[in-house]
Amino acid sequence: MPETKFDLVVIGAGPGGYHAAIRGAQLGFKTAVVEKDDGTGIGGLGGVCLNWGCIPSKSLLKNAELVNTLKQPSDWGLSFDNFRADMGKAVERSRKVSTALTQGIGFLLKKNKIEVFKGKGSIAGPTSVQVEGGPTLEAKHIVIATGARPRSLPNLEIDLKSIITSRQALELKETPKSIGIVGGSAIGVEFAYYFRAYGAEVTIFEMLPHLVPAEDEEVSVELERAFKKQGINFVTGAKVSGTEKRGAQLAIKYEAGGQPGEFVCDKVMLGVGVQPNSDGIGLEKVGVQVERGFIKVNDRLQTTIPNIYAVGDVTGKMMLAHVAFTQGVTVAESLKGLNPPAISYPDMPRCTYCVPQIASIGLTEKQAREKGFKVKIGKFPFRGAGKAVAIGDHEGFVKIVSNEESGEVLGAHMIGPEVTEMIAEFGVLKTLEGTPYELGVTTHAHPTLSEAVKEAALAVHGEAIHF
């Protein structure tokens, strides 16, 4: 019989769950993980991120980037006949990538002597977890890491065929001739780029005035300019009211600028709207409080029941895998009494992986001014960076928002080549409470894309060399 008494039981092996489990095991807790995998993409070791989210989508986006590069072979001194891009092969590669990484999570759990119970886990009592079809586990501490799932919108019911989510989009092996994407945030613009690379007619519908509306407005405007060049259509300020059958196609009905419109397409993808997986897991049995379905937690991710914690998307704090990573580690270290640093959600990096890429951290210029800061801006275009020009990828810029009085970096906003890799430099800077001065006097290797970061820091005080 397997052991059923543990110091720590984690329900869900997604990003937050497996981090909590592994860090807990490292700290000496006898740890178990309960994970279901019913084939829907909600479950599986690694969660949505590794199975049907972050990782497979980035694999497909790399394929799309290569396809777009090879559309202009003469620019690179290449010549070939009958070039054909096979979306099906790209999907197959993405599944292999996902499988390799999920197997890696299994290895890490085994390496750390973490017991894995397969099946749906639910709260049976303040210190017990019931594994569906399996044993009841006793636990001193419980971590809920059950994540979230896509939800339908009013008059846009997901049918998995014509109206789909990113989950189904990751499995499409043939390019739709046309697709309408409802939602112009990260998921929406990433899939817009992907489908357009393979030749689909794409239109994005965004309710707010700009694409990627949570980003600095200058970044949004730059992305819109780039998408127009790529032939990606978008309607902002759009209120989608529903769809209407047109033979084998769907007509998306919407209103923008007070005028009605429609877009007839083969597929509709919902890039907005999720619901937490807090239902049916026994929270009401012990009195764990939820708000709009999301589990209420304090700064240490503790629920209203002292020995029960929650991490990741089910908390509704910030739905990013790396935020869940940090939350999982924070819980484990808090249980050990290590007093980990408080999580600053505004200082979590935010990345979007279309081309041009987008990365940001901290406050936008508008947010900083609304909070009453007197700001200084440093901005540097990638066309001024030799490496960007050399690799033929020089759209975009780096923008730094700083506090004129203290010199503190309030926010950094980038759009351009590989900026999702470069945002970490600003994360370190903010952790160390650095200023544009320290960044500007730090020698960056030449030629590198990161020189644009240095030049933007110098530009805060009007000292940029190459612009």
C-alpha positions in Angstrom: 0.0 0.0 0.0 1.3 3.5 -0.8 2.0 5.9 2.0 -1.0 8.2 2.7 0.4 10.6 5.4 2.4 13.6 4.3 3.6 17.0 5.4 2.5 18.6 2.2 0.0 17.5 -0.4 -0.3 19.6 -3.6 -3.4 19.3 -5.8 -2.3 20.0 -9.3 1.1 19.6 -11.0 1.0 22.7 -13.1 3.7 25.5 -12.8 2.7 26.6 -9.3 2.0 23.1 -8.1 5.2 21.4 -9.1 7.3 24.3 -7.9 5.6 24.1 -4.5 6.1 20.4 -4.4 9.7 20.3 -5.4 10.8 23.3 -3.2 8.9 21.7 -0.3 10.7 18.4 -0.8 14.0 20.2 -1.0 13.2 21.8 2.4 12.5 18.4 3.9 8.8 18.1 3.7 7.4 14.6 2.9 5.4 15.6 -0.2 2.8 14.3 -2.5 1.2 15.6 -5.7 -2.3 14.7 -6.9 -2.8 15.2 -10.7 -5.5 14.3 -13.1 -5.1 14.1 -16.9 -8.4 13.5 -18.7 -7.1 14.6 -22.1 -8.9 17.9 -22.1 -5.7 20.0 -21.7 -6.7 21.0 -18.2 -4.5 18.4 -16.5 -1.2 16.5 -16.9 2.2 17.0 -15.3 3.3 20.5 -16.1 -0.3 21.7 -16.4 -1.8 23.7 -19.2 1.5 25.5 -19.7 3.6 22.5 -20.7 0.8 20.5 -22.3 -1.4 22.9 -24.1 -0.2 26.5 -23.5 3.1 28.3 -23.1 5.5 25.6 -24.5 3.7 24.2 -27.5 2.5 27.6 -28.6 6.1 29.0 -28.5 7.2 26.0 -30.6 4.6 26.9 -33.2 5.5 30.6 -33.1 9.1 29.6 -33.9 7.9 27.7 -36.9 5.9 30.8 -37.9 8.9 33.0 -37.6 10.9 30.7 -39.9 8.1 30.6 -42.4 8.0 34.4 -42.5 11.8 34.6 -42.9 11.7 32.2 -45.8 9.0 34.2 -47.6 11.8 36.5 -48.6 14.6 34.1 -49.5 16.5 36.4 -51.8 17.1 38.8 -48.9 19.2 36.0 -47.4 20.9 34.8 -50.6 18.7 31.7 -50.7 17.0 30.2 -53.7 14.6 27.3 -53.9 11.5 26.1 -55.8 8.1 25.0 -54.6 8.5 26.1 -51.0 5.7 24.8 -48.9 5.0 25.3 -45.2 3.3 22.4 -43.5 1.3 23.4 -40.5 0.7 19.7 -39.6 4.5 19.1 -39.3 4.8 22.2 -37.0 2.0 20.8 -34.8 3.8 17.4 -34.6 7.0 19.1 -33.6 5.2 21.1 -30.9 3.7 17.9 -29.4 7.2 16.3 -29.3 8.5 19.4 -27.5 5.7 19.2 -25.0 6.1 15.5 -24.3 9.8 15.9 -23.7 9.3 18.6 -21.1 6.4 16.9 -19.3 8.5 13.8 -19.0 11.2 16.0 -17.5 8.7 17.1 -14.8 8.0 13.5 -14.0 11.8 12.9 -13.6 12.2 15.9 -11.3 9.3 14.7 -9.1 10.8 11.3 -8.8 14.3 12.7 -8.2 12.9 14.7 -5.2 11.1 11.6 -3.9 7.6 13.1 -4.4 4.8 10.7 -4.5 2.5 11.2 -7.5 -1.2 10.1 -7.2 -3.0 10.1 -10.6 -6.7 11.2 -10.4 -8.8 14.2 -9.5 -8.0 15.6 -6.0 -10.5 17.2 -3.8 -10.6 18.6 -0.2 -12.1 16.0 2.1 -11.4 17.9 5.3 -9.0 20.5 6.7 -6.1 18.1 6.7 -7.2 15.5 4.1 -7.3 15.1 0.3 -9.4 12.5 -1.5 -8.0 11.1 -4.7 -10.8 10.1 -7.0 -10.7 6.3 -7.4 -7.8 6.2 -4.9 -6.8 6.8 -1.3 -7.5 9.6 1.1 -4.3 11.4 1.9 -3.6 13.0 5.3 -1.7 16.3 5.1 -0.3 18.9 7.6 -0.4 21.4 4.8 -2.4 21.5 1.5 -1.7 23.6 -1.6 -4.4 24.0 -4.2 -2.9 24.5 -7.7 -5.8 23.5 -10.0 -5.4 26.4 -12.5 -8.1 27.8 -14.8 -9.8 26.9 -18.1 -11.2 28.8 -21.1 -14.8 29.9 -20.9 -17.4 30.8 -23.4 -18.5 34.4 -23.9 -22.1 35.5 -24.2 -23.4 34.4 -27.6 -20.1 32.8 -28.3 -20.4 29.2 -27.1 -17.3 27.1 -27.6 -18.2 24.1 -29.7 -14.6 22.9 -30.3 -15.0 22.9 -34.1 -16.1 26.3 -35.4 -15.7 28.3 -32.2 -12.5 27.2 -30.6 -10.0 28.2 -27.9 -6.2 28.2 -28.0 -6.4 24.6 -26.9 -8.0 23.4 -30.1 -5.9 25.9 -32.2 -2.8 24.1 -31.1 -4.0 20.9 -32.8 -5.2 22.4 -36.2 -3.1 20.6 -38.8 -4.5 22.5 -41.8 -4.5 26.3 -42.1 -8.0 27.8 -42.0 -8.6 30.1 -45.0 -9.9 32.7 -42.6 -10.1 33.1 -38.8 -11.5 35.7 -36.5 -9.8 36.1 -33.1 -11.9 37.6 -30.3 -9.4 39.3 -27.9 -6.3 41.3 -28.8 -4.2 40.6 -25.7 -1.2 38.2 -25.6 -3.0 35.0 -26.7 -4.9 36.7 -29.4 -2.0 38.5 -31.1 0.3 35.4 -30.8 -2.1 33.2 -32.6 -2.9 36.0 -35.1 0.8 36.0 -36.0 1.0 32.2 -36.2 -2.1 31.8 -38.5 -1.1 34.7 -40.7 2.4 33.2 -41.3 0.7 30.1 -42.7 -1.5 32.2 -45.0 -4.8 32.6 -43.2 -6.8 35.8 -43.5 -6.8 37.0 -39.9 -8.9 39.7 -38.1 -8.6 40.4 -34.4 -11.5 42.0 -32.5 -10.5 43.9 -29.4 -13.0 45.7 -27.1 -10.5 48.4 -25.9 -8.9 51.1 -28.0 -5.6 49.3 -28.8 -4.2 45.8 -29.2 -2.3 44.5 -26.2 -4.2 47.1 -24.1 -2.4 46.4 -20.8 0.9 47.5 -22.4 2.3 51.0 -22.7 0.4 52.8 -25.4 3.5 53.4 -27.6 4.1 49.7 -27.6 0.5 49.0 -28.7 0.8 51.5 -31.5 4.1 50.0 -32.7 2.6 46.4 -32.8 -0.5 47.7 -34.7 1.9 49.2 -37.3 3.8 46.0 -37.6 0.7 43.9 -37.9 -0.6 46.1 -40.7 2.6 45.4 -42.6 2.1 41.7 -42.1 -1.4 41.8 -43.4 -3.0 41.1 -40.0 -6.3 43.0 -39.7 -7.8 44.2 -36.5 -10.8 46.1 -35.2 -10.3 48.0 -31.9 -13.2 49.4 -29.8 -15.1 46.4 -31.1 -18.1 44.9 -29.3 -18.7 41.4 -30.6 -22.4 40.4 -30.2 -22.2 36.9 -31.5 -22.0 34.8 -34.6 -24.4 33.7 -37.4 -24.1 30.5 -39.5 -23.3 31.1 -43.2 -23.2 27.7 -44.8 -19.9 26.1 -43.6 -18.7 29.4 -42.3 -19.5 31.8 -39.4 -20.2 35.5 -39.6 -18.9 37.4 -36.6 -21.3 40.2 -35.7 -19.8 43.3 -34.1 -20.1 47.0 -33.6 -17.2 49.5 -33.7 -17.4 53.3 -33.7 -21.1 53.1 -33.6 -21.3 51.2 -36.9 -22.3 47.5 -37.3 -20.1 45.1 -39.1 -19.4 41.5 -39.8 -16.5 39.2 -40.7 -17.2 35.9 -42.4 -14.6 33.2 -41.6 -14.0 29.5 -41.3 -13.0 29.6 -37.6 -13.5 31.8 -34.6 -11.0 31.6 -31.8 -11.7 33.0 -28.3 -8.6 34.7 -26.9 -10.2 36.0 -23.8 -12.0 34.7 -20.8 -11.1 32.0 -18.3 -12.7 30.5 -15.3 -10.9 29.1 -12.3 -10.9 25.4 -11.6 -12.2 25.8 -8.1 -15.5 24.1 -8.7 -16.0 20.5 -7.6 -12.9 20.2 -5.4 -14.6 20.4 -2.0 -13.8 24.0 -1.0 -17.2 24.4 0.5 -16.7 21.5 2.9 -14.0 23.3 4.9 -15.0 26.9 4.2 -12.3 28.0 1.8 -13.6 31.4 0.5 -13.8 32.2 -3.2 -14.6 35.5 -5.0 -16.0 35.2 -8.5 -14.7 31.6 -8.4 -11.1 32.6 -7.6 -9.7 31.4 -4.3 -9.1 34.3 -1.8 -5.5 34.3 -0.5 -3.4 36.7 1.6 0.1 37.9 0.7 1.5 34.5 1.7 -1.0 32.7 -0.5 -2.8 31.4 2.6 -6.6 30.8 2.2 -9.2 31.4 4.8 -8.3 28.0 6.3 -4.8 28.5 7.9 -3.1 25.2 6.7 -4.6 25.4 3.1 -2.8 27.5 0.5 -3.5 28.3 -3.2 -1.2 29.2 -6.0 -1.4 29.9 -9.7 -4.3 30.9 -11.9 -6.9 29.6 -9.5 -6.0 32.6 -7.3 -6.7 35.1 -10.1 -3.7 37.2 -9.0 -1.8 37.3 -12.3 -2.2 34.5 -14.8 1.3 33.8 -15.9 3.3 30.6 -15.4 6.3 32.4 -13.9 4.1 34.1 -11.4 2.8 30.7 -10.4 6.5 29.5 -10.1 7.2 32.3 -7.6 4.0 31.7 -5.7 4.7 27.9 -5.3 8.2 28.6 -4.0 6.9 31.3 -1.7 4.4 28.9 -0.1 7.0 26.2 0.5 9.5 28.6 2.0 6.9 30.3 4.1 5.9 26.9 5.6 9.6 26.3 6.5 9.8 29.7 8.2 12.3 31.1 5.7 10.4 34.5 5.2 10.7 34.8 1.4 10.4 38.2 -0.1 6.9 39.6 -0.6 5.7 39.1 -4.2 5.4 42.4 -6.1 2.9 41.6 -8.9 3.6 44.9 -10.8 7.2 43.9 -11.0 6.5 40.6 -12.6 7.8 40.5 -16.2 5.1 40.3 -18.9 5.9 38.8 -22.3 4.2 38.3 -25.6 5.8 36.1 -28.3 4.5 37.3 -31.6 6.8 39.1 -33.9 7.8 41.7 -33.0 8.0 40.4 -29.4 6.8 42.5 -26.5 8.2 42.5 -22.9 7.4 44.8 -20.0 7.8 45.2 -16.3 6.5 47.8 -13.8 4.3 50.8 -14.6 3.4 52.2 -18.0 4.1 55.9 -18.6 0.4 56.6 -18.2 0.1 54.7 -15.0 3.2 56.4 -13.5 1.8 59.8 -14.3 -1.6 58.9 -12.9 0.1 57.9 -9.7 1.6 61.4 -9.4 5.2 60.6 -10.4 7.2 63.2 -12.2 8.7 61.0 -14.9 11.7 61.0 -17.2 11.6 58.8 -20.3 14.5 57.2 -22.1 13.8 55.6 -25.5 16.0 53.9 -28.1 15.0 52.4 -31.4 16.4 49.0 -32.4 17.3 50.4 -35.8 20.1 52.2 -33.9 21.5 48.9 -32.7 24.1 47.3 -35.0 23.1 43.7 -34.1 19.5 44.3 -34.9 20.3 45.7 -38.3 22.8 42.9 -39.0 20.1 40.2 -38.3 17.5 42.0 -40.3 15.2 42.5 -37.4 15.1 46.1 -36.3 11.5 47.0 -35.7 10.6 48.4 -32.3 12.3 50.1 -29.4 13.2 50.1 -25.7 11.5 52.6 -23.4 12.3 53.3 -19.8 10.0 55.1 -17.4 11.9 56.6 -14.5 11.1 58.7 -11.4 12.8 62.1 -12.0 13.1 62.8 -8.3 14.6 59.5 -7.1 16.0 58.0 -10.3 14.1 54.8 -9.7 13.1 52.8 -12.7 9.3 52.7 -12.6 8.8 50.6 -15.7 10.4 49.3 -18.8 8.6 48.5 -22.1 10.1 46.9 -25.1 9.0 45.7 -28.5 11.4 44.2 -30.9 13.8 41.2 -31.5 14.2 38.9 -28.5 13.0 41.4 -26.0 11.4 38.6 -24.0 14.9 37.4 -23.2 16.2 40.9 -22.3 13.5 41.9 -19.9 15.3 39.9 -17.1 17.9 42.7 -17.0 15.3 45.1 -15.8 14.0 42.5 -13.3 17.5 42.4 -11.7 17.7 46.2 -11.8 14.4 46.6 -10.0 15.3 43.9 -7.4 18.5 45.8 -6.6 16.7 49.1 -6.7 19.0 50.3 -9.5 18.7 53.4 -11.6 19.2 54.2 -15.3 22.6 55.6 -14.3 23.8 52.1 -13.2 22.4 50.6 -16.3 23.9 53.2 -18.6 27.4 52.9 -17.2 27.4 49.1 -17.4 29.3 48.0 -20.5 27.2 45.8 -22.8 28.9 43.6 -25.3 29.0 44.8 -28.9 27.3 43.9 -31.1 24.3 42.7 -29.1 20.6 43.5 -29.0 21.0 44.4 -25.3 23.0 47.5 -26.3 19.5 49.0 -26.9 18.8 48.7 -23.2 22.0 50.5 -22.3 21.3 53.3 -24.8 17.7 53.7 -23.6 19.1 54.1 -20.0 21.6 56.8 -21.3 18.7 58.4 -23.2 16.9 59.1 -19.9 19.5 61.8 -19.3 20.0 62.8 -22.9 23.3 60.8 -23.3 22.5 58.2 -25.8 25.4 57.8 -28.3 23.7 56.2 -31.3 20.4 58.2 -31.5 
